[in-house]
Amino acid sequence: MVTRRRALRATGAAALVVALAGCAAAIEQARPQASSAAGEPTPWRVVSGGFLAAPQPLAGVPARPGSGAYVRLVFPAAVALRDNELLIVDSGAGRVYRHDLALGTLVPIAGAPASVDTRVALGADLSAYVLDAGARRVLRFARDGRLLQTFRSESIAADPTALALAPDGVTLYVADRTLAQVVVFRTAGAIALPLVPRADEARVAGVRALAFGRRGVYLLDEHAGAVLLLAPDGALLARFGQGQLTAPSALAVDRGERVYVGETRTGALKLFAGGALVRTLDARALRLQSIGALASDGDVLAITDPAAGAVALFRVADGIQ
């Protein structure tokens, strides 16, 4: 009898081990795996809305879940990403939202313009920089919703198209399509220094997007179908993408210095490494209906999907260059 009981116990234990191993394997199989190709986006999560919440108080105060109604995004036209926070321009709703990825909240920024031409950036202190293209200015809002600063300059013509915050956290770059230049704002006195990029001794036709990498600032020349890399002093360091881009409209650079270019018209995302095109992905392969604006932070790439009214987040493999 004792021997039989021991045998039954051994059999039960073995069955339990097999069952637990099967569960572990199932969980591991269901978990999103990192892409084998460095820089290739792996779908992570989709943000299609959130619960309305009041502006976050000063830093150091614990965040609270939203207590308002659940609101869906309508037409996300631009996005910025830093740490656990998304800054979303919903031109369909006429709102700029802060979205907390952990709490799922949407906090509207009162007084921030939200059109298809609005562009945004997030500072190290999570202050929101909002390009008001119609008024030719950039507004900076604190996390509690206060307007902290206004950047404006006569050097900005009637068609500012993009902005980017330098890695130092205090220098702001604004691209102007009409003048084909980049205006650099220094925080001290907000002095503007026009930089006129040139490529092959020819004036750049029009800057559509900006993004910073470790080597400098990347510019998307939509007319030439090329990406330019400029040093902080405006010197041209590299130019690539000619003949490989069709009506490019969005730009992002990840921490591995890989460059992502979005083509809204063709619905394609193109990945460059070291100036060479290494991969082309269409919206369907990324589980998107359309490809809009791009943003990158750490190992996360954000892509707006205006047709679906959502912002898709992707993990990108390491392989820092």
N, C-alpha and C positions, 0 to 999 in steps of 0.2 A: 504493500500500500504506500509506504513511504517513498519507495523507488518510483512508483507511478506518479505520485504527486510532484516529485522533483522533475520528472520528465515533462509533465504538463506545464510546470512553471517555466522550464527551459524553453519549451515550445512557444509559450505565450510571450516570453521575453524576446525571443527571436522575431516573432511576428510584429511585436511593438517596434523593434528596431527597424524592421523593413518598412513599416508604415510611416515612421518618423522620417526615414530616409526619403521615402516617396514624397512626403509633404515638403521637405526641404528642397528636393529637386524641382517640384512644381512651382514653389515660391521663387526659386532662382530663375526658372525659365520664364516666369511672368514678369520679372523685374526688368526694366529697360537696360539693355547692355550698351556699354560705351562702343562707339564706332571704331572699327579697326583702322580706318584711315584718319590720320591726324587732321583735325579741323572739320571733318564731315559732321553735319548736325544730326543728332539723334533726338526725336521727339520726346519731350519731357512733360509739359503740361500746357493747357490752353486757358486763357483768361477771357471770358466772354461777358463779364460783368462783376458786380459785387454789391455788398450792402453799404448803403450810404452812411457816412460817419462824419462827425464834426472835425474841424482841423485839429491836428495834434498839437498839444501844448509844447512848452519849451523842452529841450533835450533832457533826458534823465527821468521823465515821467513815463511809467509803464503804458504801453499802447493798450487800447480797449477795443473790443469787437464792435462792429457797426450795429446801431440800433434802428436804423432807418430801413426803408423798403429796398428790396433787391432791384437793382437797375442793370439793364443789359446795354452793352456798347452798341452803337449804331453804325458808325463809320470811323474807325480809328485811323487817323491820317498820319500821325507821327508818334514816336515813342522814345523814351530814354530809360536807362536801366542802371541802377547802382545798388549793390548789396541786395537787400530784401525788398526794394521799392521800385515800382514802375511809375513813370510819368507818361500818361496817355492823353493825346489830343484827340478827342472825339468830335470831329467837325460836324457829324450828323446831329449830335445833341447840343453843339455849341458850348462844350465844356472841356476844361482841362482837369483831369483827375490824377490824384495820387492813389496808387493801388498798393496795398500792403499784401505781399505774397503769402504771408503767414496767416493773417486774419481774414483775408478776402474782402477788405473794405475798399470803398471808393470815397475819396475826400475831394469834393470840388474846390478849385482855387478861384475864389471870387475876384473878378476884375481881370482875369487872364483871358486874352483873346483865343478863340478856337475856330480856325478856319482851315481849309485844305492847305493853306500856305504857312500855317503856324508850325514852328519847329521848337524843340525843347532840349534841355540838357539838365543834368543833376550834378550839383557840386558835392564836394567831400562832406560838407555839413548837411547834405540832402536839401539844400535850398534849390528852388526850381528857377531855371532860366528859360524865359519864354520869348521867342521872337515874334514881335508884333509887326509883321511885314507891312501892313497898310500904313502904320504910323512911323515906320522906319526907326524902330527902337527895340531894345531888349529889356524886359522887365524881370527883376529878380525877386522872388517871393520866399519868405521864411516858411518853415514847416507849420507854423501856427497861422499861416495865411497873410501875414503882414507883408506889404510891399517894402522891400529893403533898399532897392536901388533901381535907377533907370539909366540905361546906356543909350546914348544917341550921338550922332555925328553928322556933319554936313558931307562927310565922305561917303555916306551910305546913300546911294541913289534910290530910285523908286522901286527897285526890284530885288530886295534882299531875299536870298533863297535858303540859306542854311546857317547854322551856328554850331560851334564846338568849343568845349572848355578844355584848355591845355592841362597837361598832367600836373602843373604846379598849382592848379585850383584857383588861380587868380587872373589868368589871362584868357580873354574871350575873343574868339575869332568869328567874324561874320562875313559870309560870302555874299557878293553882290553880282547878280547875273548881268545887269545892264552895263556896269563899268568893268566887268570881267576882272574883279580884284577881290582881295580879302582885306577887311579892316580889322586891325588888332587893337583891342581895348585893354589897357592896363588899369587895374583896379584903382591905383592911386591917381585921382583926378580924371579917370576914364578918358585918357588921351588916345586918340585914334591914329594909327600908323598904317597908311595904305600900303599894301604889298601887291604888286602887279606881277603875277606869275607868267613866265614865258616858256614856251617849249619849241625847240628847233627855230629859235629866233622869231617865232610867230606868236602873236597875242592869243591867249586862251579865249576860245569863243564864248564860253559861259560856264560858270561854276554852279553845279546843281546840288552837290552834297559835300560835307566835310566830315573827317574822322581822324582822331589822333592815334598814333602808334608810338612805339619807343623811338623810332628814327626821325619822326617829324609829323607834319600834318599832311594827310592825304586829301586830294581834291578830285572830284568827279567832273570831268569835262563832258557834258552830255552831247555836245555838237560834234566833237572830235571822236567820241566814243573811246575815251581813254581815262586812265587814272594817273594822276601826277603826285609825286612825293616831294614836298618842299621842306627844306630845313627851316628852323625858327626865323632865320634872317631873310627867308624868301628864295634862297638859292634852290634851283631845280636839282634834285638828287636822282630821280628816276621817273620814267614814263612807261606805262605798259597797258595792254588791253586793246590796242588798235587792231581793228579787223576781227576782234573776238566779242565785242559788245554791241548790242543793238538797242538803241534808245535807253541807256542806263539811267536809273532814277534814284537809286538808294545805295548807301555805302556804310560799311562797318569794318572795324579792324579789331581782331581779338588779341589776347595777351601773347599769343604765339606769333604775332605780326603777320597773320594771315588776313587777307583782304576779301571781304564778301561784297559782291555787287548785285543788286537786285534790278531786274528788268520788269517793270509793271506791264508793259505792252505784250511781251512774250511770255510772261509768267515764269521766268527762269531766275535761279539763283546761281551765280558763278563764283567759284572759289579760286583765289590766286595765292600762290606761295612763292616768295622770291621773285615776283613779277611774272611767273608763268601760270597759265590757266591749268589747274589740276583736276577740276571737277565741275560739271554742270548738272544741276538738279532742277526739275520742273516742279511746279506747285503741287501736282498730284503726288509725286514722290515724297514730298514733305507733308502730305496730308492737309494741304491748304487749297482753298478755292482761288486765291489770288495772292500776289506778293506786293506788299506796300513798303513801308519804312523799315529800316533796320537799326538795331542797337546791340552793343556787346559789352559785357562786363564779366571779368573772370572767365569761367568756363561756360557761360550762358550766352546764347544768341537769341534776341527777340526779333520776331518778324510780325508786322501787322498784316492782318488778313481783312481788308476793308469789305470784301464781298460777303464774308461770313460774320462780320461784326465782332472780330476777336483779335487777340494778340497771342501768338503761339510762341512758346519758349522751348529752346533746344539746348541740349548739352553738347559740347564739342570736345573731342578727344584732345589730350595734351600733345606734346611734341613741340615744345617751345623752341623757336629757332634762335 
